[in-house]
């Protein structure tokens, strides 16, 4: 295995921590992963470019995706953090056994990995987008609404805030 071998992972640690507990990666390994992800964003494959054109800026049902996202010791091609959904675009050189192990590890942290091939992206983009949309629709959003939302409108009026807080702003400056 490479120098990114995971030696310090513990089940109870947060999945995206990156140092110490969690994935057990050194600062140098984390920096290397982020540099590699930047290179991959600068030089995407043609299928990745085509898929990104349809996923960027919330174009797919308002879902926000990130590309070449570092997750622990892995770099995901596309990741929707709100739905914990990862989309991998696989070429001819992918090792199915390693991919399965990676997918299983990410699943332990709540991620669903959807794999599509370069050929599928290039020949059936609409079908790929439909599959991504269905996978996302079947996942619960990880964004929780605020427990105490503001009332409709622009929030509390100054008079309401004064009553609520039991204060008076009479005689104050401004």
Residue frames as qw, qx, qy, qz and C-alpha x, y, z in Angstrom:
[[0.000, 0.887, 0.463, 0.000, 0.00, 0.00, 0.00],
 [0.347, 0.686, -0.032, 0.639, 1.04, 3.62, -0.41],
 [0.281, 0.080, -0.488, 0.823, 2.24, 6.12, 2.18],
 [0.428, -0.284, -0.025, -0.858, -1.44, 7.03, 2.65],
 [0.512, -0.184, -0.839, 0.021, -2.03, 3.80, 4.52],
 [0.482, -0.626, -0.037, -0.612, -4.63, 4.35, 7.22],
 [0.500, 0.093, -0.760, 0.404, -3.08, 3.41, 10.56],
 [0.032, -0.021, -0.575, 0.817, -5.01, 5.46, 13.09],
 [0.450, -0.272, -0.396, -0.753, -8.65, 5.10, 12.07],
 [0.063, 0.121, 0.859, -0.493, -11.12, 4.47, 14.89],
 [0.052, -0.499, -0.810, -0.304, -14.78, 3.70, 14.42],
 [0.197, -0.776, -0.523, 0.293, -15.99, 6.32, 16.91],
 [0.282, -0.384, 0.114, 0.872, -14.02, 9.20, 15.38],
 [0.441, 0.715, 0.182, -0.511, -15.68, 11.79, 13.11],
 [0.815, 0.330, 0.408, 0.245, -15.36, 10.86, 9.42],
 [0.481, 0.787, 0.077, 0.380, -14.02, 14.13, 8.04],
 [0.494, -0.841, 0.083, 0.202, -11.59, 15.03, 10.80],
 [0.638, 0.719, -0.221, 0.166, -8.48, 14.07, 8.89],
 [0.274, 0.575, -0.618, 0.461, -5.89, 14.24, 11.70],
 [0.317, -0.334, 0.684, -0.566, -5.28, 12.49, 14.98],
 [0.540, 0.197, 0.776, -0.260, -8.28, 10.26, 15.32],
 [0.606, 0.626, 0.027, -0.490, -10.49, 9.76, 12.30],
 [0.847, 0.515, -0.129, -0.033, -8.53, 8.78, 9.22],
 [0.796, -0.450, 0.226, 0.335, -5.11, 8.79, 10.87],
 [0.651, 0.601, 0.110, 0.451, -3.42, 10.97, 8.28],
 [0.501, -0.371, -0.080, 0.778, -0.44, 13.19, 8.88],
 [0.149, 0.816, 0.087, -0.552, -0.50, 16.87, 7.93],
 [0.061, -0.454, 0.658, 0.598, 1.83, 16.09, 5.00],
 [0.195, 0.232, 0.925, 0.230, -0.54, 13.41, 3.70],
 [0.194, 0.756, 0.541, -0.312, -3.51, 15.78, 3.97],
 [0.061, 0.750, -0.222, -0.620, -1.62, 18.51, 2.12],
 [0.144, -0.198, 0.833, 0.496, -0.63, 16.01, -0.59],
 [0.231, 0.483, 0.845, 0.021, -4.27, 14.95, -1.03],
 [0.165, 0.838, 0.288, -0.433, -5.45, 18.56, -1.34],
 [0.028, -0.605, 0.497, 0.621, -2.70, 19.34, -3.86],
 [0.188, 0.048, 0.917, 0.348, -3.63, 16.25, -5.89],
 [0.229, 0.665, 0.687, -0.182, -7.31, 17.27, -5.80],
 [0.111, 0.801, -0.048, -0.587, -6.39, 20.76, -7.10],
 [0.082, -0.363, 0.744, 0.555, -4.44, 19.17, -9.96],
 [0.201, 0.308, 0.919, 0.144, -7.38, 16.91, -10.77],
 [0.208, 0.785, 0.436, -0.389, -9.75, 19.93, -10.82],
 [0.054, 0.718, -0.328, -0.612, -7.39, 21.76, -13.19],
 [0.207, 0.349, -0.795, -0.451, -7.09, 18.76, -15.52],
 [0.698, 0.093, 0.548, -0.452, -10.40, 16.88, -15.56],
 [0.315, 0.077, 0.866, 0.380, -11.14, 14.06, -17.96],
 [0.223, -0.118, -0.459, -0.852, -13.64, 14.78, -20.74],
 [0.441, -0.474, -0.739, -0.189, -16.41, 12.74, -19.02],
 [0.365, -0.476, -0.497, 0.628, -15.79, 14.66, -15.77],
 [0.023, -0.120, 0.125, 0.985, -16.02, 17.98, -17.64],
 [0.330, -0.269, -0.621, -0.658, -19.31, 16.98, -19.24],
 [0.472, -0.519, -0.707, 0.091, -20.84, 15.78, -16.00],
 [0.305, -0.358, -0.329, 0.819, -19.65, 18.88, -14.10],
 [0.086, -0.115, -0.317, -0.938, -21.40, 21.11, -16.64],
 [0.504, -0.419, -0.576, -0.489, -24.67, 19.53, -15.49],
 [0.624, -0.467, -0.564, 0.273, -23.93, 19.32, -11.75],
 [0.349, -0.019, -0.229, 0.908, -22.36, 22.72, -11.07],
 [0.154, -0.104, 0.042, -0.982, -24.30, 25.67, -9.65],
 [0.397, 0.185, 0.693, -0.572, -27.18, 23.55, -8.36],
 [0.413, 0.231, -0.485, -0.735, -28.39, 22.72, -11.87],
 [0.442, -0.112, -0.876, -0.161, -29.53, 19.23, -10.87],
 [0.516, -0.615, -0.576, -0.154, -32.66, 19.77, -8.78],
 [0.254, -0.888, 0.109, -0.368, -30.94, 22.52, -6.75],
 [0.897, -0.381, 0.010, 0.224, -28.36, 20.12, -5.31],
 [0.054, 0.908, -0.416, -0.015, -24.90, 21.55, -4.69],
 [0.972, 0.037, -0.012, 0.230, -21.99, 19.36, -5.72],
 [0.205, -0.836, 0.459, 0.221, -18.27, 19.74, -5.17],
 [0.886, 0.415, -0.207, 0.027, -15.75, 18.21, -7.53],
 [0.658, 0.324, -0.506, 0.454, -12.53, 16.42, -6.59],
 [0.485, -0.719, 0.145, -0.476, -13.41, 16.64, -2.91],
 [0.319, 0.311, -0.819, 0.362, -11.02, 15.23, -0.31],
 [0.778, -0.434, -0.026, -0.454, -12.87, 12.92, 2.08],
 [0.846, -0.436, 0.297, 0.074, -10.53, 11.33, 4.57],
 [0.443, -0.440, 0.624, 0.470, -7.86, 9.57, 2.55],
 [0.488, 0.407, 0.704, 0.317, -9.86, 9.57, -0.66],
 [0.104, 0.307, -0.178, -0.929, -10.62, 12.06, -3.41],
 [0.456, 0.499, 0.719, -0.162, -14.22, 11.83, -4.61],
 [0.281, 0.290, 0.523, 0.751, -14.96, 12.89, -8.19],
 [0.264, -0.459, -0.198, -0.825, -18.23, 14.60, -7.21],
 [0.270, -0.272, -0.807, 0.449, -19.80, 14.94, -3.78],
 [0.321, -0.618, -0.282, -0.660, -23.13, 16.35, -2.64],
 [0.149, 0.165, -0.716, 0.662, -22.61, 17.13, 1.05],
 [0.525, -0.132, 0.184, -0.820, -26.31, 17.74, 1.74],
 [0.913, 0.023, -0.102, -0.395, -27.20, 14.18, 0.73],
 [0.513, -0.511, 0.687, 0.060, -23.88, 12.47, 1.55],
 [0.861, 0.430, 0.271, -0.028, -23.81, 11.29, -2.05],
 [0.260, -0.592, 0.574, 0.503, -20.60, 10.62, -3.96],
 [0.813, 0.553, 0.110, -0.150, -20.56, 10.15, -7.73],
 [0.463, -0.490, 0.608, 0.419, -17.52, 8.42, -9.18],
 [0.696, 0.641, -0.151, -0.287, -16.79, 8.46, -12.91],
 [0.713, -0.357, 0.576, 0.182, -14.81, 5.31, -13.62],
 [0.418, 0.639, -0.523, -0.379, -12.53, 4.69, -16.56],
 [0.884, 0.195, -0.408, -0.122, -11.17, 1.39, -17.80],
 [0.453, 0.398, -0.668, 0.437, -8.40, 1.18, -15.18],
 [0.508, -0.503, 0.318, -0.622, -10.50, 0.97, -12.02],
 [0.264, 0.122, -0.939, 0.184, -9.92, -1.98, -9.70],
 [0.590, -0.445, -0.415, -0.531, -13.34, -3.30, -8.65],
 [0.711, -0.340, -0.546, 0.285, -12.05, -4.94, -5.45],
 [0.340, -0.071, -0.276, 0.896, -10.36, -1.73, -4.24],
 [0.246, -0.306, -0.221, -0.893, -13.39, 0.33, -5.23],
 [0.656, -0.455, -0.547, -0.252, -15.69, -1.97, -3.25],
 [0.600, -0.301, -0.478, 0.566, -13.49, -1.66, -0.14],
 [0.133, 0.067, -0.056, 0.987, -13.42, 2.12, -0.52],
 [0.419, -0.379, -0.390, -0.727, -17.19, 2.29, -1.02],
 [0.679, -0.436, -0.589, 0.046, -17.76, 0.11, 2.05],
 [0.455, -0.201, -0.369, 0.785, -15.55, 2.34, 4.20],
 [0.083, -0.143, -0.093, -0.982, -17.32, 5.48, 3.02],
 [0.538, -0.419, -0.562, -0.468, -20.70, 3.79, 3.62],
 [0.561, -0.361, -0.613, 0.424, -19.76, 3.28, 7.27],
 [0.181, -0.261, -0.217, 0.923, -19.68, 7.07, 7.53],
 [0.330, 0.621, 0.505, -0.501, -23.03, 7.51, 5.83],
 [0.206, 0.538, -0.412, -0.706, -21.94, 8.14, 2.24],
 [0.808, 0.363, 0.458, -0.075, -23.59, 6.48, -0.72],
 [0.159, -0.484, 0.587, 0.630, -21.25, 5.99, -3.68],
 [0.741, 0.559, 0.298, -0.222, -22.81, 5.92, -7.13],
 [0.393, -0.382, 0.616, 0.566, -20.44, 4.68, -9.84],
 [0.673, 0.683, 0.172, -0.225, -20.90, 5.51, -13.51],
 [0.746, -0.021, 0.387, 0.542, -18.57, 4.74, -16.37],
 [0.095, -0.425, 0.307, 0.846, -16.91, 7.15, -18.78],
 [0.013, 0.176, 0.810, 0.559, -18.91, 5.50, -21.56],
 [0.080, -0.668, -0.732, 0.102, -22.21, 6.09, -19.75],
 [0.112, -0.705, -0.142, 0.685, -21.42, 9.78, -19.22],
 [0.062, -0.337, 0.509, 0.789, -20.37, 10.26, -22.84],
 [0.119, -0.142, -0.826, -0.532, -23.20, 8.27, -24.45],
 [0.372, -0.600, -0.670, -0.231, -26.13, 8.65, -22.03],
 [0.146, 0.206, -0.369, 0.894, -25.71, 11.85, -20.01],
 [0.535, -0.342, -0.089, -0.767, -29.46, 12.19, -19.38],
 [0.851, -0.227, -0.463, -0.096, -29.61, 8.65, -18.00],
 [0.556, 0.048, -0.508, 0.656, -26.64, 9.36, -15.70],
 [0.114, -0.269, 0.203, -0.934, -28.27, 12.57, -14.43],
 [0.723, -0.323, -0.274, -0.545, -31.53, 10.72, -13.82],
 [0.807, -0.144, -0.531, 0.217, -29.67, 8.04, -11.83],
 [0.319, 0.134, -0.422, 0.838, -27.90, 10.71, -9.76],
 [0.369, -0.314, 0.004, -0.875, -31.17, 12.52, -9.13],
 [0.815, -0.287, -0.401, -0.305, -32.91, 9.30, -8.05],
 [0.686, -0.055, -0.541, 0.483, -30.03, 8.39, -5.73],
 [0.095, 0.189, -0.304, 0.929, -30.14, 11.87, -4.18],
 [0.547, -0.336, -0.185, -0.744, -33.94, 11.81, -3.86],
 [0.833, -0.258, -0.485, -0.072, -33.71, 8.57, -1.90],
 [0.548, -0.001, -0.485, 0.682, -31.38, 10.15, 0.67],
 [0.306, -0.857, -0.391, 0.142, -32.36, 12.26, 3.63],
 [0.261, 0.815, -0.126, 0.502, -31.02, 15.79, 3.60],
 [0.662, -0.205, -0.436, 0.575, -28.26, 16.34, 6.15],
 [0.057, 0.294, -0.092, 0.950, -29.13, 20.05, 6.38],
 [0.225, -0.547, -0.761, 0.265, -31.32, 20.56, 9.42],
 [0.030, -0.783, -0.245, -0.571, -33.55, 23.60, 9.64],
 [0.089, 0.344, -0.484, 0.799, -32.78, 26.06, 12.42],
 [0.246, -0.386, -0.857, 0.237, -34.68, 25.05, 15.59],
 [0.026, -0.718, -0.423, 0.552, -35.86, 28.66, 16.16],
 [0.391, 0.378, 0.447, 0.710, -36.47, 30.22, 12.75],
 [0.033, 0.173, 0.112, -0.978, -37.23, 33.91, 12.42],
 [0.443, 0.570, 0.579, -0.378, -40.87, 34.81, 11.89],
 [0.541, 0.575, 0.475, 0.390, -41.92, 35.58, 8.33],
 [0.110, 0.985, 0.061, 0.122, -40.53, 38.82, 7.01],
 [0.404, 0.700, -0.383, 0.448, -37.39, 40.63, 8.06],
 [0.476, -0.033, -0.682, 0.554, -37.22, 39.30, 11.59],
 [0.279, -0.687, -0.572, 0.351, -38.40, 41.03, 14.74],
 [0.104, 0.837, 0.119, 0.525, -39.27, 44.68, 14.65],
 [0.244, 0.365, -0.498, 0.748, -37.42, 46.86, 17.14],
 [0.528, -0.381, 0.180, -0.737, -40.60, 47.29, 19.25],
 [0.941, -0.130, -0.234, -0.207, -41.19, 43.52, 19.37],
 [0.689, 0.234, -0.503, 0.466, -37.56, 42.93, 20.31],
 [0.062, -0.433, 0.412, -0.799, -37.80, 45.48, 23.13],
 [0.760, -0.305, 0.061, -0.571, -40.93, 43.79, 24.52],
 [0.935, 0.050, -0.350, 0.022, -39.38, 40.35, 24.19],
 [0.600, 0.228, -0.469, 0.607, -36.17, 41.40, 25.93],
 [0.452, -0.764, -0.423, 0.182, -37.93, 43.63, 28.46],
 [0.457, -0.254, 0.013, 0.853, -35.88, 46.70, 27.58],
 [0.234, 0.912, 0.304, -0.146, -36.59, 50.23, 26.52],
 [0.610, 0.160, 0.203, 0.749, -34.58, 52.15, 23.97],
 [0.007, -0.938, -0.276, -0.210, -36.25, 55.49, 24.77],
 [0.286, -0.935, 0.187, 0.096, -33.73, 58.23, 25.30],
 [0.754, -0.223, 0.417, 0.456, -30.96, 56.26, 23.67],
 [0.046, 0.615, -0.390, -0.684, -28.88, 57.74, 20.87],
 [0.047, -0.103, 0.854, 0.507, -29.69, 56.91, 17.28]]
